[in-house]
Amino acid sequence: MTGQARLMRLLRDRSGTAAVEFAIILPVMLVLYLGAFEASHLIMTKRKVESAAEAVGGIVARSPEMNMTRLKNVLLVFDGIAGDVEGEDPKVTITTVKTDASGKATVDWQRVGTAAGVASGTPYQLADNLAGLADAYFVVTRVEYRFDPTFDVGGVFGGVKFDRTFSFRPRKGAEVAWK
């Protein structure tokens, strides 16, 4: 058999075509599959953490007063809703803010988790839609969280940072006192 005949026979042979096509398509399909998995995991985690932070703010806003025991219980509610999230633990900051007659906002009390935050009387920057309201009181809950993916598909989802703030008005009185 001549070299030209062997070449023609090789060109006509289609027995390995499916294997070659599979080898070409497999990496693309894996990236798409793992990317869809990470995207759904990211969305689910974001919703859980934000729902937990909103629940915490709502509970604090319904409380006439807060103390360390109540705060720990509220944070247990956060853990119960957020569940076991991957990556660093979410940082929950609860701040109560007073505004004076001119609309100047200051911190009444603040807790970062169970630790004390900034001192009472520290100036506070309210969200634009709340700024300037006179003689008001707000419970502001902020959650910060960094999402670390299980599979970092091409670096697309690596290190997505969440930072969300919720604001509430006290529901059982004019303020939420820290006792």
C-alpha positions as CSV (number, residue, x, y, z in Angstrom):
1,M,0.0,0.0,0.0
2,T,1.4,3.3,-1.0
3,G,1.6,6.4,1.1
4,Q,-1.1,8.1,-0.8
5,A,-3.5,5.2,-0.4
6,R,-2.8,5.1,3.4
7,L,-3.5,8.9,3.6
8,M,-6.8,8.4,1.7
9,R,-7.8,5.5,3.9
10,L,-7.1,7.6,7.0
11,L,-9.1,10.6,5.7
12,R,-12.1,8.3,5.0
13,D,-12.0,6.6,8.5
14,R,-14.7,8.2,10.8
15,S,-14.5,5.8,13.7
16,G,-12.8,8.3,16.1
17,T,-14.9,11.4,15.2
18,A,-17.3,11.1,18.2
19,A,-14.4,10.8,20.6
20,V,-12.7,13.9,19.1
21,E,-15.9,15.9,19.2
22,F,-16.5,14.8,22.8
23,A,-13.0,15.9,23.8
24,I,-13.6,19.3,22.3
25,I,-17.0,19.8,23.8
26,L,-16.4,18.4,27.3
27,P,-14.4,21.4,28.7
28,V,-17.0,23.9,27.4
29,M,-19.9,21.8,28.9
30,L,-18.1,21.5,32.3
31,V,-17.5,25.3,32.5
32,L,-21.2,25.9,31.7
33,Y,-22.4,23.3,34.2
34,L,-20.1,24.5,37.0
35,G,-20.8,28.1,36.2
36,A,-24.6,27.5,36.4
37,F,-24.0,25.7,39.7
38,E,-22.0,28.6,41.2
39,A,-24.4,31.2,39.9
40,S,-27.3,29.5,41.6
41,H,-25.3,29.0,44.8
42,L,-24.3,32.7,44.7
43,I,-28.0,33.8,44.3
44,M,-29.2,31.5,47.0
45,T,-26.5,32.5,49.5
46,K,-27.2,36.2,48.8
47,R,-30.9,35.8,49.4
48,K,-30.4,33.8,52.6
49,V,-27.9,36.4,54.1
50,E,-30.1,39.4,53.1
51,S,-33.3,37.8,54.4
52,A,-31.5,37.1,57.7
53,A,-30.2,40.6,58.0
54,E,-33.7,42.0,57.2
55,A,-35.2,39.8,59.8
56,V,-32.7,40.9,62.4
57,G,-33.5,44.6,61.7
58,G,-37.2,43.9,61.9
59,I,-36.9,42.1,65.3
60,V,-34.8,44.9,66.7
61,A,-37.3,47.5,65.4
62,R,-40.1,45.7,67.2
63,S,-38.2,45.6,70.5
64,P,-38.8,48.5,73.0
65,E,-35.3,47.9,74.4
66,M,-32.2,45.7,73.7
67,N,-29.6,44.2,75.9
68,M,-26.8,41.7,75.4
69,T,-29.1,38.6,76.0
70,R,-31.7,39.8,73.5
71,L,-29.0,40.7,71.0
72,K,-27.5,37.2,71.2
73,N,-30.9,35.7,70.6
74,V,-31.5,38.0,67.6
75,L,-28.1,36.9,66.2
76,L,-29.1,33.3,66.7
77,V,-32.1,34.0,64.5
78,F,-29.7,35.4,61.9
79,D,-27.7,32.2,62.0
80,G,-30.8,30.1,61.8
81,I,-32.0,31.8,58.6
82,A,-28.6,32.3,56.9
83,G,-27.5,28.8,57.8
84,D,-24.1,27.5,57.1
85,V,-22.7,29.8,54.4
86,E,-19.4,29.2,52.7
87,G,-16.6,31.7,53.1
88,E,-16.1,34.2,55.8
89,D,-18.8,34.7,58.4
90,P,-21.2,37.5,57.7
91,K,-20.6,40.7,59.6
92,V,-23.8,42.1,61.1
93,T,-23.9,45.7,62.3
94,I,-27.0,47.0,64.1
95,T,-27.0,50.8,64.5
96,T,-29.8,52.9,66.0
97,V,-29.7,56.5,64.7
98,K,-31.4,59.6,66.0
99,T,-31.9,62.8,64.0
100,D,-32.3,66.2,65.7
101,A,-34.6,69.1,64.7
102,S,-32.2,70.1,62.0
103,G,-32.0,66.6,60.5
104,K,-28.4,65.9,61.8
105,A,-28.0,62.1,62.3
106,T,-26.0,60.6,65.2
107,V,-25.6,57.1,66.6
108,D,-27.7,56.2,69.6
109,W,-26.0,52.8,70.0
110,Q,-24.2,50.4,67.7
111,R,-23.2,46.7,67.9
112,V,-21.0,44.8,65.4
113,G,-22.1,41.3,66.2
114,T,-22.0,41.3,70.0
115,A,-19.1,43.8,70.2
116,A,-19.7,47.5,70.8
117,G,-19.4,49.7,67.7
118,V,-18.9,53.4,67.5
119,A,-19.7,55.6,70.5
120,S,-23.1,57.2,71.1
121,G,-23.3,60.7,69.5
122,T,-21.0,59.8,66.6
123,P,-22.2,61.5,63.4
124,Y,-23.9,59.0,61.0
125,Q,-24.5,59.2,57.3
126,L,-28.1,58.1,56.6
127,A,-29.1,56.8,53.2
128,D,-30.1,59.6,50.8
129,N,-33.9,58.9,51.0
130,L,-33.7,59.2,54.9
131,A,-31.2,62.1,55.2
132,G,-32.6,65.3,56.5
133,L,-35.6,63.9,58.3
134,A,-36.1,65.9,61.5
135,D,-36.6,64.3,64.9
136,A,-36.6,60.7,63.7
137,Y,-35.2,57.5,64.9
138,F,-34.0,54.5,62.8
139,V,-32.8,51.0,63.2
140,V,-30.2,50.4,60.5
141,T,-29.0,46.8,59.9
142,R,-26.0,46.3,57.7
143,V,-24.6,42.9,56.6
144,E,-21.2,42.4,54.9
145,Y,-20.3,39.1,53.5
146,R,-17.7,37.7,51.0
147,F,-18.9,34.8,48.9
148,D,-16.2,32.2,48.2
149,P,-17.3,29.7,45.5
150,T,-16.9,25.9,45.7
151,F,-15.6,25.8,42.2
152,D,-14.0,29.0,40.9
153,V,-14.8,28.6,37.3
154,G,-12.3,30.8,35.5
155,G,-12.2,33.3,38.3
156,V,-15.7,34.5,37.5
157,F,-17.3,34.1,40.9
158,G,-14.2,34.3,43.1
159,G,-14.6,36.8,46.0
160,V,-18.0,38.4,45.4
161,K,-18.6,40.8,48.2
162,F,-22.1,41.6,49.5
163,D,-22.9,44.8,51.4
164,R,-26.5,45.4,52.1
165,T,-28.2,47.9,54.5
166,F,-31.8,47.8,55.8
167,S,-33.5,50.7,57.6
168,F,-36.5,50.4,59.9
169,R,-38.5,52.7,62.2
170,P,-39.2,51.6,65.8
171,R,-42.5,49.8,66.0
172,K,-43.1,49.8,69.8
173,G,-42.2,53.3,70.9
174,A,-40.1,56.2,69.7
175,E,-36.8,54.5,70.1
176,V,-35.0,51.2,70.9
177,A,-33.1,51.8,74.1
178,W,-29.9,49.8,75.0
179,K,-30.1,48.7,78.6
